[in-house]
Amino acid sequence: MKIYRTKDDYILRVIAGDAVLVPVGEDCAFKNAVISLNGTGAFIWKSLADGASAEAVIESAREEYEDEDGKLEENVRGFIGEGVRLGMITETEEDD
């Protein structure tokens, strides 16, 4: 099973009510910038802080949010995939 974790190079902060990722590490893809997250993105980021499978995050998100358009799973997987691609989220293989 794949486990995903947020990298310590980014810190989630809430500034004036908006969730943002602040790059603090040397190897950040986005130096001198902050990344704005919507509520769902912040929820996913927090869910991955201690490591979680995509399935676990999807299950938690379904408990937290309505999935009226049926795109919740696709959006969670897309967020994780993009985070991995940009080096903001790590992916490891762990035994079941």
Buried (B, 14 or more C-beta within 10 A) or exposed (E): EEBBBBBEBBEBEEEEEEBBBBBEEEEBBBEEEBBEBEEBBBBBBBBBEEBBBBEBBBBBBEEEBEEEEEEBBEBBBEBBBEBBEEBBBBEEEEEE
